[in-house]
Every structure is written in structure tokens, then in C-alpha cells.
Amino acid sequence: MSPLRRAIARLSADDSELDAQELQRECLRASCKPMGLIAAGEQVAVTGRLKSVTFTPCTNLPLLEALLYDGSDMISLVWLGRRRIAGIEPGRLLTARGRVALREERKVIYNPHYTLAAPTS
């Protein structure tokens, strides 16, 4: 695509499209696999932006769940036994590593190892 066509495409795109494109570029820079290409059972590294973080209180085991979006798809990150994790908040960029499972037809990584990106001002 020519530079002029790219510039016109950027000007005509809405904010969500531009954000998705930037997240996909970040995924490539981090050498992570796009979430849209991940299958259950794979050991992966994924990078994206946290869309939401929810705490589900349970009598036996509390559950902290975050939705991570990379511009192609979303994956749930679930920490069992956690009520809160410093830095895990909507809008933060992070890289998570773990094995992908399916829960109710959605991709999920339980107790992922993660690295937070530096917050932007």
C-alpha cells in the first residue's frame, strides 16, 4: 500500500480500528502469537491491553479475571485465589504467558505469568 493510501486509511479509520492496528503491531514487536490464531492446549505468550478486570467473590476460592485484547481477539486471564493484583487494571498493556484452555467456548489462561508494560502518561 502506498504512503498516500495508508495516510488516507488512517484518517478515515475510527479510534477502535486504529487501536486494534496499534495493538497488532505491538504483538509483532513482542514476538507474540496473535490471539486470533491461538488454539486450546497451546503454550503461548500474548500481548495486549486489558479491557476489563473483575473480581468474583466465592466462598471457597476468589477469582480475579481480566480480558486481554490484542486487536485480533480476546483472551481471559484468570488468577485463582486472588482478590486484587497491583497493576492489573483496565487500560494497562501486558504480556502474559501460559497454557490456553477453553471455558464456555472462550480462550482462557489460568494463573498466567505476566509482565506489565510501563504506564503511559
C-alpha positions in Angstrom: 0.0 0.0 0.0 1.4 3.4 -0.9 2.1 6.0 1.8 -0.7 8.2 0.5 -3.2 5.3 0.7 -2.0 4.5 4.2 -2.4 8.1 5.3 -6.0 8.3 3.9 -6.8 5.0 5.5 -5.6 6.3 8.9 -7.6 9.5 8.5 -10.8 7.6 7.7 -10.4 4.9 10.4 -12.2 5.3 13.7 -10.4 5.1 17.1 -11.2 1.5 17.7 -9.7 0.4 14.3 -6.5 2.5 15.0 -6.2 1.0 18.5 -6.6 -2.5 17.1 -3.9 -1.9 14.5 -1.5 -0.5 17.1 -2.1 -3.5 19.4 -1.4 -5.8 16.5 1.9 -4.0 15.8 2.7 -4.3 19.5 2.0 -8.0 19.3 4.5 -8.4 16.4 7.2 -6.3 18.2 6.9 -8.5 21.3 7.1 -11.7 19.1 3.8 -12.9 20.5 1.2 -15.0 18.7 -1.9 -13.2 17.7 -4.8 -14.3 19.8 -7.0 -15.0 16.8 -4.6 -17.8 15.8 -4.3 -19.5 19.2 -5.9 -22.9 19.9 -6.7 -24.6 23.2 -3.8 -26.6 24.6 -1.0 -24.3 23.3 1.7 -22.8 25.5 1.7 -19.2 24.4 2.9 -15.6 25.0 0.3 -13.0 24.3 0.5 -9.2 24.4 -2.4 -6.7 24.6 -4.4 -4.2 26.5 -6.6 -5.1 29.5 -10.2 -4.3 28.6 -11.8 -5.2 31.9 -10.9 -6.6 35.3 -13.5 -8.2 37.5 -13.4 -9.9 40.9 -15.8 -12.7 41.7 -16.0 -13.5 45.4 -16.6 -17.2 46.1 -16.8 -18.9 49.5 -14.2 -21.4 48.5 -11.9 -19.6 46.1 -11.9 -16.0 45.0 -11.3 -15.3 41.3 -9.8 -12.3 39.5 -10.5 -12.2 35.8 -9.1 -9.8 33.2 -9.9 -9.6 29.5 -6.9 -9.1 27.3 -7.3 -7.7 23.8 -4.6 -7.7 21.1 -6.5 -6.2 18.1 -7.4 -9.6 16.7 -9.2 -11.4 19.6 -9.6 -11.5 23.3 -8.5 -14.0 25.9 -9.4 -14.2 29.6 -6.6 -14.2 32.2 -7.8 -15.8 35.4 -6.0 -15.8 38.7 -7.4 -18.2 41.2 -7.4 -17.2 44.9 -6.6 -13.6 44.2 -8.8 -10.6 45.0 -6.5 -7.9 43.6 -3.1 -7.7 41.9 -1.3 -4.4 41.8 -1.1 -3.0 38.2 -3.8 -5.3 36.8 -6.3 -2.6 35.8 -8.2 -1.7 32.6 -6.1 0.1 30.0 -2.7 -1.4 31.0 -0.6 -3.2 28.4 0.8 -6.5 29.4 2.4 -9.7 28.1 1.0 -13.0 29.6 2.4 -16.5 29.3 0.7 -19.8 29.9 -1.3 -22.7 28.5 -4.6 -21.9 26.8 -7.7 -23.7 27.9 -11.4 -23.3 26.9 -14.1 -22.3 29.3 -17.6 -21.9 27.9 -16.1 -21.7 24.4 -13.8 -18.8 25.3 -10.0 -18.9 25.5 -8.6 -18.6 29.0 -5.2 -18.8 30.6 -5.2 -19.7 34.3 -2.7 -18.1 36.7 -0.6 -16.7 33.9 2.9 -15.4 34.3 2.8 -11.7 33.2 4.9 -8.7 32.6 3.3 -5.2 32.8 4.3 -2.5 30.4 5.3 0.8 31.8 2.3 3.0 32.3 1.8 5.8 29.8 1.0 9.3 31.0 
